[in-house]
Structures are given as structure tokens and as C-alpha cells.
Amino acid sequence: MWQERLGQLVTTCHWIGAKGWAPATGGNMSVRQDAQWCWLSESGRDKGSLTGEDFLQVDIATNQAPSGRKPSAETGLHTLVYRLFPEANVVLHVHTVNATVLSRIEKSATLNISGYEMQKTLTGQQSHLDTVPIAIFDNDQDIDALAKRIEQYAQDNPLNYGFLLRGHGLTCWGKDVNEARRQLEGLEFLFECEMQRRLYQRD
Ligand SMILES: [Zn+2]
């Protein structure tokens, strides 16, 4: 099951690479194997040409890779999502221009998205009239500290679809590769719309 999922993730990584959403070897992607293990892309690999060999098995509880190879510096954010959301089986972390810039333009702790038909591409959203809150966390090179802040936030607030790291990018997830990919494409479209709207409309 997870082997098939990993194959689908590799295809999705190539798509992400082609979109320019993980430039200069940035970003990282993973799939869950089971309650204990996930497979995460190795540090410094170009997402446009990843293969299954470029993924490392990582312990979800400890962030350790038994192979001794170096998992991504942002491993702790993937394992956090798997710990917080047992239904999440795929995590995508990208450095898109829209996620990077919009998370800086929006100064508050939440980007509120409303008024867009495309909100309905996000699982469970029924109407453009609803507000979709996307949490923004200040970036931190200390991933353990950052993961702790996100975990604390998630104890008191809903954390749906994904979160933004300010000036850094987007992390999103899904129950399978198709759902994670749809949330990523949907959110990225909404971020692009919101960027354009803020350029032209000042209210
Ligand atoms: Zn990153």
C-alpha cells in the first residue's frame, strides 16, 4: 500500500518540480508507512528528478533515520503532522512564491480566505461564503521549537489542510497523494488569487 503511495508521490514530486514550487532543491515530501514510520525525501535533492531511492525511512516519534542518511532539516514538521493527524498519510512542503510572499504581507497569525469558488476544492468546503482560516507561524531555524509552537496551537485551534511558515512556504497534507496534491494545488491557486486581489484592491 505505502509502496504504491510512494510511487505516486514520486510522480507528484516531478509535477511540483515542473511547477517551480520547490526551487533550488528546496521543499520536502513524505508518505506514511504505518503508525511508526514515514518515508521522507532526502536533503538537497531536486524534486523534479526524485526517484524512490531518494526517500529515507524516518521514525515518526524520534525523527531518526535508521539508514544513517541525512533526512531533511524539516523532518520534524512532517512527523508532527503524522502525530497530530492519524488520518494524514501524505505531507507536502513547498516553497512557492505566493506562499512565501503572502505569508509576509499578511501580518496577523491567520490568513483568512473567503469569497472564492475554488475554496470548494478543499476537503469539506461547501461554499465560497465560508471563511477558510490558514494559520501562519513565524519561521524558525530551530525546527523542534517551531514544531512545538505548531503543536501547541493545534491543541486549541483547528488546523485544516495546511499551514504557512512566514517568508518560507506551505506545508499541507491529505489522506492520500491525490488529496494532498489537490489541497496543494487548491491552496496555491487561492494564494495566487489573494495576492492579485491585494495588489489591486486596498480594503
Ligand atoms: Zn522549507
Residues whose N, C-alpha, C, O or C-beta is under 5 A from the ligand:
A	BS01	ZN	G27 G169
